[in-house]
Structures are given as structure tokens and as C-alpha cells.
């Protein structure tokens, strides 16, 4: 479970950094989806970390 959580976090960081580098050339609609995707990724990451702590301890 910890491996999945760490992999999800780091893959998300890589994808978000790639998208952020292309952000100035995106249309406004794509920027809105970037913000929504970042928010959902953060919420899921927090949920996975909390879930891992509940399972582990």
C-alpha cells in the first residue's frame, strides 16, 4: 500500500510539472481542467496517505 501511495504521488508530480511547463500555451478551458485535476490529485493523495496510516497502525 505504501508503494502505491508513493508511486501515485511521484507520478502525479511528474505529470503536473510537465503540464505546468506547457501551461502558458494552453487555452483557458485547459487551464481550468489543470486546476481541477491538481485539486483532485491532491485530495486523492491525502486520502491514500491517511488510509495507509490507518491500515499500518
Secondary structure as GFF3:
##gff-version 3
##sequence-region A 1 57
A	DSSP	alpha_helix	2	21	.	.	.	ID=ss1
A	DSSP	three_ten_helix	23	25	.	.	.	ID=ss2
A	DSSP	alpha_helix	28	56	.	.	.	ID=ss3
###
